[in-house]
Structures are given as C-alpha cells and as structure tokens.
Amino acid sequence: MRTAPYVSLVGRPIDGLTLAERLDHAGRWVALELYSPETLPLRRIEAEGASAAECASALEQRGLDPVKFEYLLVRPPY
C-alpha cells in the first residue's frame, strides 16, 4: 500500500501516526517496549519490520532484549 517513499517509523509514537502513515505501513510489524512501573517507557516504536521476528532481530542488533517488547501489526486506519 505504499504511496510515498518508505520512511522508517522508529522513534515515533505509535499513537501519533497519521492516516497516511498507517496506510503506508499497514501490514508491517513494530516493536514497543513493554510497560512496567519501574521503566514507564514512552510508547514509541523501537523497531519495524516485515515480521515480528525481523523486529526482534533489529532490537538484538541494537543491544536490546527482544523479550522486553511487544510486537504489533500496523493496521489500516479504517
């Protein structure tokens, strides 16, 4: 569904994506840090990929523990 040049969503808040971004990235996976009272993570995207496994691999390459993240499929806005 890409209508524009591919732009990574890493570092962006998942709730702040525009309708166009949701359409462009529909079907892709993103990783968000799991909530815990100790860390209170920002709900920003830490990895993006074609699958949850690809996201986990990208997190490992950055030295992050993939177990501490949730993986969500970006869905179209409507």
C-alpha positions as CSV (number, residue, x, y, z in Angstrom):
1,M,0.0,0.0,0.0
2,R,3.0,2.3,0.0
3,T,2.0,5.6,-1.6
4,A,5.2,7.6,-0.7
5,P,8.9,6.8,-0.4
6,Y,9.5,4.4,2.6
7,V,10.2,6.3,5.8
8,S,11.0,4.4,9.0
9,L,8.7,4.8,12.0
10,V,11.4,4.1,14.5
11,G,11.4,6.7,17.3
12,R,7.9,7.8,16.6
13,P,4.9,7.3,18.9
14,I,2.5,4.7,17.6
15,D,-0.5,6.8,18.6
16,G,0.9,9.8,16.7
17,L,0.9,8.1,13.2
18,T,-1.1,9.9,10.6
19,L,-3.8,8.2,8.5
20,A,-1.4,8.3,5.5
21,E,1.4,6.7,7.6
22,R,-0.9,4.0,8.8
23,L,-2.0,3.2,5.2
24,D,1.7,3.2,4.0
25,H,2.8,0.9,6.8
26,A,-0.2,-1.4,7.0
27,G,0.9,-5.0,7.3
28,R,4.3,-4.1,8.8
29,W,5.3,-5.0,12.4
30,V,6.5,-2.7,15.1
31,A,8.1,-3.3,18.5
32,L,7.2,-1.2,21.5
33,E,8.8,-1.5,25.0
34,L,6.5,-3.3,27.5
35,Y,5.1,-1.2,30.2
36,S,6.3,-1.6,33.7
37,P,6.0,0.7,36.7
38,E,9.8,0.8,37.0
39,T,10.5,2.0,33.5
40,L,7.4,3.8,32.4
41,P,8.6,3.6,28.7
42,L,7.5,6.1,26.1
43,R,5.2,4.4,23.7
44,R,7.5,4.9,20.7
45,I,8.4,2.5,18.0
46,E,11.8,0.9,18.7
47,A,11.9,-1.4,15.6
48,E,10.0,-2.0,12.4
49,G,10.0,-5.0,10.1
50,A,8.1,-7.3,7.8
51,S,7.6,-9.8,10.7
52,A,7.8,-9.8,14.5
53,A,11.0,-11.9,14.1
54,E,12.6,-9.2,12.0
55,C,11.7,-6.7,14.6
56,A,13.3,-8.9,17.3
57,S,16.4,-9.2,15.2
58,A,16.7,-5.5,14.8
59,L,16.3,-5.0,18.6
60,E,19.1,-7.5,19.2
61,Q,21.4,-5.7,16.8
62,R,20.9,-2.6,18.9
63,G,21.7,-4.5,22.1
64,L,18.1,-4.6,23.3
65,D,16.4,-7.6,24.8
66,P,13.5,-8.6,22.5
67,V,11.6,-10.2,25.4
68,K,11.0,-6.7,26.9
69,F,9.0,-5.6,23.9
70,E,5.6,-6.2,22.5
71,Y,5.1,-6.7,18.7
72,L,2.1,-5.1,17.0
73,L,0.9,-5.4,13.4
74,V,0.2,-1.9,11.9
75,R,-3.3,-2.0,10.6
76,P,-5.0,0.3,8.2
77,P,-6.8,3.2,9.9
78,Y,-10.2,2.1,8.5
